[in-house]
Amino acid sequence: MHDIIIVGSGPAGWTAAIYAARADRKPLVFEGIETGGQLMTTTEVENYPGFPKGILGPELMPLFREQAKRFGAEIRSELVERIHPTEDGFEVTAKGEIYKAKTVILAMGATARRLGLPAEKALYGHGVSACATCDGFFFKGKNVVVVGGGDSAMEEAQFLTRFASQVTIVHRRNEFRASKIMQERALANPKIRVIWDSEVADILGVEVGHVTGVRLRNVKTGETSEISMDGVFAAIGHEPNSLLVADLVDLDEKKYVKTIPGTTKTKVPGLFACGDLQDPWYRQAVTAAGTGCMAAIDADHYLAE
């Protein structure tokens, strides 16, 4: 019987593990097959405190893991298949084996929706991004494309105008889905232009290792055209990885796990959620780490009581 089992291994999961291990709760962490969360697809991280010269995402996450291990966290690489409440806690099933725990911390994160292009995958972190807040700074004086038509696309486009010389929103319809006020703000910005009824058919620059442009396809006429660009931001939303607990906890309309405000507690006693799994708004490594700390403290208090 473990005191705490942690499911997930991004900034939230590892921070929860560090705090739980230092509280002598000997947490068991299921890091999954792809450890490290979304930061593993981020090249330069310049806004995480303590790294004034910046650090690569794939360099930062192993440091989190090493720190958790140093304090005594047990780590397994299996994928969790099921979490089942019992009278004295939870049964967590991974690779057919059952692990028992008094508390469980959910830190499965979220996944940015992608355009689904081979070039997008090849150039991710080299001009392709899904987070303007994370990467906008790298596009000072450059031209960028934002793909999408919802509130998040309008927000990303507006944020990027602080750095980019021009922001082009590409949308496959002839009107946005975004709220009226968000549309008005974006359309009134002189740095933003819109290409309607079009989709990004391809991202150019794979052969040189960075984005050089996009190939657009008009969805009504089928005509294609190419425009030079330095960056592509997909702003078509995020999918929280909540399927595992969809029947166990309350989810909001976007499938993010609901927690009691000001805490990481779910509606199930002893079950806590942290990081991007329950945060549809900030979605930053530092805020995920903060809620990971909260989850470990909440779990520790729950166990003490």
Secondary structure, DSSP 8 states (H G I E B T S, - for coil): -EEEEEE--SHHHHHHHHHHHHTT---EEE--SSTTGGGGG-SEE-SSTT-TT-EEHHHHHHHHHHHHHHTT-EEE---EEEEEEETTEEEEEETTEEEEEEEEEE---EEE-----HHHHHTBTTTEES-HHHHGGGGTT-EEEEE--SHHHHHHHHHHTTT-SEEEEE-SSSS--S-HHHHHHHHH-TTEEEE-SEEEEEEE-GGGTS--EEEEEETTT--EEEEE-SEEEE-S-EEE--GGGTTTS-B-TT--B---TTS-B-SSTTEEE-GGGS-SS---HHHHHHHHHHHHHHHHHHHH-
